[in-house]
Amino acid sequence: MAKKRFAAHFVWCQEVLRLHYVELDEAGHWVGCYPLEAELASTAFYDGVLIPLPAHLRPHDVSTLVALWREWTARLRPGDLVTLYQLKGLSPSAAKLGTDDGCGNGHIERL
């Protein structure tokens, strides 16, 4: 079964993880989140922050996502259908800390 990998500077998945990748199966089901220790074939790299969420959860704005990401990502279980979101417009220090830091220009994009 083919795997899909999505890497980023930061992955917010129960904690803030620097240089990690999210792995999904070909149907978009959660496999896991792993350190990006070497270049991996067929891995898409995204600038900024990736946030994997159970597919039934739909953030409506950045503030909601930033406030609830820990609670929402804690619900991920192997085999769950996942939707990936990219958070843009967040400063590197805020991304590292997992805080909003006045992200008025930030937005989320479903991948």
Phi and psi restraints in degrees (value plus and minus 20) as a CYANA .aco file:
   2 ALA   PHI     -94.0   -54.0
   2 ALA   PSI     124.2   164.2
   3 LYS   PHI    -129.7   -89.7
   3 LYS   PSI     129.3   169.3
   4 LYS   PHI    -130.6   -90.6
   4 LYS   PSI     113.9   153.9
   5 ARG   PHI    -143.5  -103.5
   5 ARG   PSI     116.9   156.9
   6 PHE   PHI    -151.9  -111.9
   6 PHE   PSI      95.8   135.8
   7 ALA   PHI    -129.2   -89.2
   7 ALA   PSI     138.6   178.6
   8 ALA   PHI    -178.0  -138.0
   8 ALA   PSI     147.5   187.5
   9 HIS   PHI     -78.4   -38.4
   9 HIS   PSI     -59.8   -19.8
  10 PHE   PHI    -157.5  -117.5
  10 PHE   PSI     120.2   160.2
  11 VAL   PHI    -140.9  -100.9
  11 VAL   PSI     103.9   143.9
  12 TRP   PHI    -114.8   -74.8
  12 TRP   PSI      81.9   121.9
  13 CYS   PHI    -164.6  -124.6
  13 CYS   PSI      70.3   110.3
  14 GLN   PHI      49.8    89.8
  14 GLN   PSI     -43.4    -3.4
  15 GLU   PHI    -174.9  -134.9
  15 GLU   PSI     151.1   191.1
  16 VAL   PHI    -105.3   -65.3
  16 VAL   PSI      99.3   139.3
  17 LEU   PHI    -136.5   -96.5
  17 LEU   PSI     103.1   143.1
  18 ARG   PHI    -109.6   -69.6
  18 ARG   PSI     114.5   154.5
  19 LEU   PHI      29.6    69.6
  19 LEU   PSI      46.0    86.0
  20 HIS   PHI    -143.8  -103.8
  20 HIS   PSI     148.8   188.8
  21 TYR   PHI    -152.5  -112.5
  21 TYR   PSI     130.0   170.0
  22 VAL   PHI    -120.3   -80.3
  22 VAL   PSI     115.3   155.3
  23 GLU   PHI    -137.5   -97.5
  23 GLU   PSI     109.0   149.0
  24 LEU   PHI    -142.9  -102.9
  24 LEU   PSI     134.3   174.3
  25 ASP   PHI     -99.2   -59.2
  25 ASP   PSI     158.1   198.1
  26 GLU   PHI     -83.5   -43.5
  26 GLU   PSI     -40.3    -0.3
  27 ALA   PHI    -113.6   -73.6
  27 ALA   PSI     -20.9    19.1
  28 GLY   PHI      70.1   110.1
  28 GLY   PSI       1.4    41.4
  29 HIS   PHI    -111.2   -71.2
  29 HIS   PSI     123.7   163.7
  30 TRP   PHI     -81.8   -41.8
  30 TRP   PSI     107.1   147.1
  31 VAL   PHI    -127.7   -87.7
  31 VAL   PSI     -69.6   -29.6
  32 GLY   PHI     146.6   186.6
  32 GLY   PSI    -196.5  -156.5
  33 CYS   PHI    -149.4  -109.4
  33 CYS   PSI     109.9   149.9
  34 TYR   PHI    -156.3  -116.3
  34 TYR   PSI     134.5   174.5
  35 PRO   PHI     -84.4   -44.4
  35 PRO   PSI     120.0   160.0
  36 LEU   PHI    -110.5   -70.5
  36 LEU   PSI      72.8   112.8
  37 GLU   PHI    -117.9   -77.9
  37 GLU   PSI     -34.8     5.2
  38 ALA   PHI    -176.1  -136.1
  38 ALA   PSI     143.7   183.7
  39 GLU   PHI     -87.6   -47.6
  39 GLU   PSI     108.2   148.2
  40 LEU   PHI    -132.5   -92.5
  40 LEU   PSI     114.2   154.2
  41 ALA   PHI     -81.6   -41.6
  41 ALA   PSI     126.9   166.9
  42 SER   PHI      39.1    79.1
  42 SER   PSI      18.4    58.4
  43 THR   PHI    -135.1   -95.1
  43 THR   PSI     102.3   142.3
  44 ALA   PHI    -105.7   -65.7
  44 ALA   PSI     111.1   151.1
  45 PHE   PHI    -127.1   -87.1
  45 PHE   PSI     111.8   151.8
  46 TYR   PHI    -138.9   -98.9
  46 TYR   PSI     120.5   160.5
  47 ASP   PHI     -93.3   -53.3
  47 ASP   PSI     118.2   158.2
  48 GLY   PHI      73.9   113.9
  48 GLY   PSI    -150.3  -110.3
  49 VAL   PHI    -141.5  -101.5
  49 VAL   PSI     111.5   151.5
  50 LEU   PHI    -128.2   -88.2
  50 LEU   PSI     120.5   160.5
  51 ILE   PHI    -151.6  -111.6
  51 ILE   PSI      91.6   131.6
  52 PRO   PHI    -105.0   -65.0
  52 PRO   PSI     111.7   151.7
  53 LEU   PHI    -149.4  -109.4
  53 LEU   PSI     129.7   169.7
  54 PRO   PHI     -74.4   -34.4
  54 PRO   PSI     118.6   158.6
  55 ALA   PHI     -79.0   -39.0
  55 ALA   PSI     -46.5    -6.5
  56 HIS   PHI     -97.2   -57.2
  56 HIS   PSI     -32.6     7.4
  57 LEU   PHI    -111.5   -71.5
  57 LEU   PSI     110.4   150.4
  58 ARG   PHI    -148.5  -108.5
  58 ARG   PSI      82.9   122.9
  59 PRO   PHI     -89.8   -49.8
  59 PRO   PSI     118.8   158.8
  60 HIS   PHI    -115.7   -75.7
  60 HIS   PSI     -40.0     0.0
  61 ASP   PHI    -177.8  -137.8
  61 ASP   PSI     149.6   189.6
  62 VAL   PHI     -83.1   -43.1
  62 VAL   PSI     -61.8   -21.8
  63 SER   PHI     -79.8   -39.8
  63 SER   PSI     -63.1   -23.1
  64 THR   PHI     -83.7   -43.7
  64 THR   PSI     -65.8   -25.8
  65 LEU   PHI     -81.7   -41.7
  65 LEU   PSI     -66.3   -26.3
  66 VAL   PHI     -85.6   -45.6
  66 VAL   PSI     -55.7   -15.7
  67 ALA   PHI     -93.1   -53.1
  67 ALA   PSI     -51.5   -11.5
  68 LEU   PHI    -135.7   -95.7
  68 LEU   PSI     -16.2    23.8
  69 TRP   PHI     -80.0   -40.0
  69 TRP   PSI     -59.1   -19.1
  70 ARG   PHI     -83.2   -43.2
  70 ARG   PSI     -66.2   -26.2
  71 GLU   PHI     -82.9   -42.9
  71 GLU   PSI     -63.3   -23.3
  72 TRP   PHI     -89.8   -49.8
  72 TRP   PSI     -63.2   -23.2
  73 THR   PHI     -92.8   -52.8
  73 THR   PSI     -41.1    -1.1
  74 ALA   PHI     -86.0   -46.0
  74 ALA   PSI     -37.0     3.0
  75 ARG   PHI    -103.4   -63.4
  75 ARG   PSI     -29.4    10.6
  76 LEU   PHI     -87.5   -47.5
  76 LEU   PSI     112.1   152.1
  77 ARG   PHI    -151.4  -111.4
  77 ARG   PSI     128.0   168.0
  78 PRO   PHI     -72.3   -32.3
  78 PRO   PSI     112.5   152.5
  79 GLY   PHI      73.4   113.4
  79 GLY   PSI     -31.2     8.8
  80 ASP   PHI     -88.1   -48.1
  80 ASP   PSI     122.9   162.9
  81 LEU   PHI     -92.1   -52.1
  81 LEU   PSI     111.7   151.7
  82 VAL   PHI    -143.5  -103.5
  82 VAL   PSI     124.0   164.0
  83 THR   PHI    -135.1   -95.1
  83 THR   PSI     113.0   153.0
  84 LEU   PHI    -117.9   -77.9
  84 LEU   PSI     118.6   158.6
  85 TYR   PHI    -142.8  -102.8
  85 TYR   PSI     123.2   163.2
  86 GLN   PHI    -128.8   -88.8
  86 GLN   PSI     107.0   147.0
  87 LEU   PHI    -117.8   -77.8
  87 LEU   PSI     100.8   140.8
  88 LYS   PHI    -136.0   -96.0
  88 LYS   PSI     135.0   175.0
  89 GLY   PHI      64.5   104.5
  89 GLY   PSI      -0.6    39.4
  90 LEU   PHI    -127.8   -87.8
  90 LEU   PSI     114.7   154.7
  91 SER   PHI     -85.7   -45.7
  91 SER   PSI     131.8   171.8
  92 PRO   PHI     -76.7   -36.7
  92 PRO   PSI     -58.3   -18.3
  93 SER   PHI     -87.6   -47.6
  93 SER   PSI     -59.1   -19.1
  94 ALA   PHI     -87.1   -47.1
  94 ALA   PSI     -59.0   -19.0
  95 ALA   PHI     -83.8   -43.8
  95 ALA   PSI     -60.2   -20.2
  96 LYS   PHI     -84.1   -44.1
  96 LYS   PSI     -55.1   -15.1
  97 LEU   PHI    -111.9   -71.9
  97 LEU   PSI     -32.7     7.3
  98 GLY   PHI      51.9    91.9
  98 GLY   PSI      15.9    55.9
  99 THR   PHI    -139.2   -99.2
  99 THR   PSI     142.5   182.5
 100 ASP   PHI     -92.9   -52.9
 100 ASP   PSI     -64.9   -24.9
 101 ASP   PHI      32.8    72.8
 101 ASP   PSI      21.7    61.7
 102 GLY   PHI      47.9    87.9
 102 GLY   PSI      23.1    63.1
 103 CYS   PHI     -98.6   -58.6
 103 CYS   PSI      38.6    78.6
 104 GLY   PHI     -85.3   -45.3
 104 GLY   PSI     -48.5    -8.5
 105 ASN   PHI    -115.2   -75.2
 105 ASN   PSI     -16.2    23.8
 106 GLY   PHI     -96.2   -56.2
 106 GLY   PSI     134.9   174.9
 107 HIS   PHI    -170.4  -130.4
 107 HIS   PSI     142.0   182.0
 108 ILE   PHI    -131.3   -91.3
 108 ILE   PSI     126.2   166.2
 109 GLU   PHI    -152.8  -112.8
 109 GLU   PSI     107.7   147.7
 110 ARG   PHI     -97.2   -57.2
 110 ARG   PSI     110.9   150.9
